[in-house]
Amino acid sequence: MKKILTLLLMLAALTPLRAQMSAVFGYSTFYDATGNRPYMETYLQFDAWTLQFKQLSAGVYGATVEVTLVVRQGDSVCHLKKYDLQSPTVVTLDELDFSFLDVQRFSIGNGIYDLDLTLRDKGSEAQPATLHEKLVVLYDREHAALSSVQLMSEATPTVSENILSRNGYDMEPYVSDFYPEQVSRMNYYYEVYNIDRELGGKPFMALAYIEERQTAKRYDAQQTVVRKNSARTVPIYGSLDISQLPSGSYNLVVELRNRDGQTLLISRVPFYRSNPGVKGFEMNDYALTFAGRITDEQLMNTYLDALYPVASDDERQLAEEMIRYSTLAEKQAFLYRFWARRDALNPEGEWLKYKERVDYVQANFSYPRTPGIHTDRGRVYLQYGPPDFIRDEKNFVSANRLGSNNEQPYNPMRISNNNPNTRSDGYTGTSQGHVYYLPYQLWRYNKLETDDPNRVFLFWDEHRSGYYTLLNSNARGEVQDPGWERRLCRQQLNEDVVGEVGEQFNRGY
């Protein structure tokens, strides 16, 4: 299957700071029915203006990206390739308004794999970007199957065989899931395998159409139907007119049917469309709604950005694209529909409840150059609401001894910040048996939806800067670090010892 991912090089791992380089990665899987061997294609597309071009010789500039691609199955490396990818060269640095593509093709057996990709701009000091992705490859010589559905920029007759050649055409992949208004056609390619065994040599129908992702509503104005003869491998190339497709989130659907109209195989490829000049299907006037009253586009972008903790993956990606490309009217329509899907009778009420959370997060958790909605505390507050209990400790000192795992803690004690025996690093206390903790906050939720009671989140201020990050939680899908308490007390506790903050975590207060 094909999945499009966007890579943005980070200056430091897991930080929101963007470096210069950006790239888009995609992959497809196919099957060599003659050799009974699956194979994979990977696609990397770089925006030249985001790379660091260096002078190679007099009047010639170029950029180099170090690419490392590793495919593993368990502990075994099935494919490894490390290479330097050279950009096209330019005469001046004013000529960087272009993108360039790298395609790799290699055989791979059936199975479940881990793909790891690392990109490093060799002209930049930024840290490499890394990507991890799960892959499933499953083909066999007995059963009918579809390859990945590959979106295409164009297909031209092959003059000389190259990495883009397939079935007499050079097919340039469209390495994105976003279609701006300038693109009027959606081109696609896929292959059908062993359909002759399934149908006994009888012909079949290949359909392609577009459906709205949220409602599965089909847009009949954009569809193709072709009759194909059965064979061991049947290549199918098609094109859909999307010039009148409104902005929104969609699936390209390819479907195979037998002569009786029964569906044999089906595949969906998600994509996003921005087309401000075309009025949406059953488009309503949102100007008089709560969304239409938000006329400050920067504020609207903040509200869309703040939806990510409660949005689905599809909604989150669409919101990101709309922030970058869409008009204010389209953003207003998206915000209204987002909350109408959650409460059709009172979407404004749902929005106002969430907006109250957004306003609180922005006011209380923002940090220089990091808005509150992008912090860990902000994300948890938006996703789960206000906690039922908060414990906020700035200079907590426990009387636990630093002995063996069998030693029991002394009676807990607290040392006042006014204690004259304050250490230079801000901690207080006199006994060498005291355990000094970095600032932390413990949040308890009595009940989370789809989870057990008494879920706890512990945030810490690792650098005493006022910026808290999530250190540990017992909620499903959240960060869980068995060694969290040792990190919080700078390794003062021995391993497997539960200190006083650990007891607080287990109690929830």
C-alpha positions, -999 to +999 in steps of 0.1 A: +000+000+000+010+036-005+013+061+022+025+097+018+045+112+047+060+147+049+095+150+065+107+182+080+143+183+092+144+192+129+172+210+146+168+187+175+148+155+178+111+160+187+113+198+188+091+221+168+120+240+152+122+235+115+155+235+097+161+243+060+155+210+043+121+195+035+112+163+016+082+142+007+085+104+009+062+078-006+064+041-015+045+015-036+046-023-038+042-044-069+045-080-079+065-098-106+040-125-115+065-143-138+092-145-112+068-148-083+086-120-064+072-088-049+092-056-052+091-021-038+095+014-052+104+043-030+101+080-039+118+110-025+110+145-037+130+175-025+123+212-029+156+226-041+151+260-024+151+243+010+185+227+006+219+242+012+235+246-022+273+249-023+297+260-050+311+229-068+332+247-093+334+281-110+298+291-117+283+258-107+263+251-075+248+219-062+234+202-030+240+167-016+216+147+006+229+116+023+201+090+022+200+059+043+172+034+037+170+002+059+142-024+057+142-049+086+122-080+095+127-086+132+165-085+137+173-093+101+182-065+076+165-073+043+175-042+024+201-016+031+212+013+009+232+043+018+240+068-009+246+105-017+219+120-038+231+149-059+207+177-069+206+191-104+232+219-106+225+256-111+245+285-123+232+310-097+214+306-064+184+325-079+175+293-099+163+271-071+126+273-078+123+236-087+118+201-072+137+169-080+128+133-076+147+101-065+133+067-073+146+034-059+134-001-068+143-034-050+129-069-045+113-079-012+096-110+000+061-113+016+060-103+052+058-075+077+087-051+078+101-020+095+113+007+072+138+033+086+147+063+065+174+089+074+180+121+054+210+145+060+216+177+041+254+175+038+256+213+034+238+220+066+246+216+103+211+205+111+206+171+126+194+143+102+157+137+098+145+101+105+113+083+096+100+049+108+072+031+090+056-003+091+052-022+058+030-051+049+038-070+016+014-098+007+012-113-028+010-149-041+007-167-074-027-183-067-049-154-057-060-122-075-045-090-060-039-053-066-006-035-065-004-002-048-023+025-066+003+049-077-006+086-083+011+099-114+022+134-125+024+122-161+030+092-184+050+096-216+061+069-242+095+054-232+123+063-256+151+047-235+145+023-206+150+039-172+139+036-136+106+053-144+098+029-173+069+004-171+049-012-198+062+011-225+057+044-206+078+065-184+056+072-154+066+100-131+051+096-096+030+123-080+047+122-046+021+140-025-015+135-013-024+172-019-039+186-051-039+224-054-062+242-077-036+245-104-038+207-110-069+198-130-064+160-135-056+131-113-036+104-130-031+070-115-016+036-123-019+001-108-015-035-117-039-065-113-023-099-107-037-134-113-072-122-123-072-149-150-072-176-123-100-158-105-122-154-135-112-184-157-100-160-184-132-140-186-131-102-189-137-078-160-145-041-154-121-017-138-137+014-122-122+045-107-141+072-089-139+097-061-157+096-028-158+121+001-137+106+029-159+114+059-193+104+044-182+080+017-205+100-006-196+093-043-190+121-068-204+106-100-191+134-121-155+120-117-154+084-127-140+060-154-150+025-164-130+003-187-133-033-198-102-054-195-093-089-206-080-113-179-043-121-178-015-129-154-007-092-151-030-064-162-016-029-161-042-001-157-035+036-163-063+062-160-070+098-154-099+117-137-109+153-143-108+171-109-111+206-122-146+210-106-139+190-075-145+213-045-120+216-017-121+188+008-109+154+019-114+125-005-105+090-015-096+078-050-113+044-052-103+017-077-126-012-080-127-045-100-160-061-109-169-093-127-195-094-155-223-098-130-213-065-112-199-082-082-169-065-066-138-086-067-111-062-054-111-026-041-085-001-029-087+035-016-061+062-017-067+093+004-060+128-009-068+164-003-081+190-027-079+227-025-101+244-051-113+278-038-129+288-071-154+259-070-184+260-046-186+228-025-212+201-031-243+211-010-222+241+002-239+262+028-234+298+038-213+297+069-210+335+073-238+336+099-225+307+120-199+308+148-172+298+123-182+327+100-177+352+128-140+343+131-127+368+105-091+371+118-073+345+096-043+342+119-067+334+148-086+310+126-053+292+118-046+289+156-080+274+161-075+249+133-041+240+146-056+235+181-079+207+168-051+181+165-056+165+200-093+157+192-091+152+154-088+120+135-057+114+114-076+124+082-090+156+098-056+165+113-038+162+079-066+182+062-064+209+088-027+212+082-032+216+045-060+241+049-038+263+071-012+264+044-033+267+012-070+274+018-090+306+019-107+320+050-141+309+038-129+273+033-114+273+068-147+286+083-165+258+065-141+232+078-143+244+114-181+244+113-183+209+097-157+196+122-180+203+152-212+195+133-199+160+129-197+157+166-230+173+175-252+181+145-279+198+167-255+221+186-221+224+168-216+259+183-220+246+218-194+219+212-170+245+198-175+270+226-167+242+252-135+234+233-126+270+227-127+276+265-099+249+267-079+265+239-081+299+256-070+284+289-041+265+274-028+295+255-030+317+286-014+293+310+010+269+292+025+291+265+063+295+265+085+318+245+082+308+208+060+278+218+022+284+220+004+266+247-015+243+222+019+229+211+030+219+247+025+186+263+004+200+291-016+219+264-022+188+244-033+167+274-056+195+286-072+199+251-076+161+246-089+152+280-101+184+296-092+199+329-078+173+354-097+165+386-066+170+407-032+188+403-002+185+425+024+212+416+058+208+432+087+232+426+113+220+452+101+187+466+124+168+489+117+133+502+132+117+532+137+084+514+171+068+520+194+061+491+201+025+502+195-009+487+163-021+472+154-038+504+155-007+525+123+010+534+117+048+532+117+069+563+085+088+572+079+113+544+088+149+552+088+182+534+115+208+538+104+244+535+118+267+508+128+290+537+152+264+551+186+281+556+204+249+544+195+255+508+219+241+482+234+262+454+213+243+428+181+253+445+174+221+465+169+222+503+178+198+530+207+186+551+206+148+553+225+128+527+195+104+527+172+130+513+160+126+476+157+159+457+133+160+428+132+184+398+100+205+396+070+184+385+032+185+382+010+155+388-024+155+371-051+130+379-083+123+359-109+104+378-123+090+345-112+092+309-134+081+280-124+046+268-100+041+297-099+029+332-105+052+363-077+072+379-054+080+350-023+100+360+000+123+340+033+134+354+050+164+338+085+176+347+106+208+343+138+190+333+159+222+329+141+244+355+131+267+328+093+267+333+088+244+303+071+211+313+071+180+293+052+147+298+075+122+317+051+094+324+015+083+324-006+052+330-032+062+304-035+041+273-015+053+244+006+078+264+042+079+274+052+051+298+088+052+311+097+025+337+127+046+348+108+079+351+113+085+388+151+080+386+152+106+359+130+130+379+154+127+409+186+127+388+193+090+395+194+094+433+171+064+437+184+029+430+168+009+403+135-008+412+131+015+442+098+033+444+103+067+460+078+091+475+069+107+441+064+072+428+040+065+456+022+097+448+019+086+412+005+052+422-020+068+446-029+096+421-023+124+446 
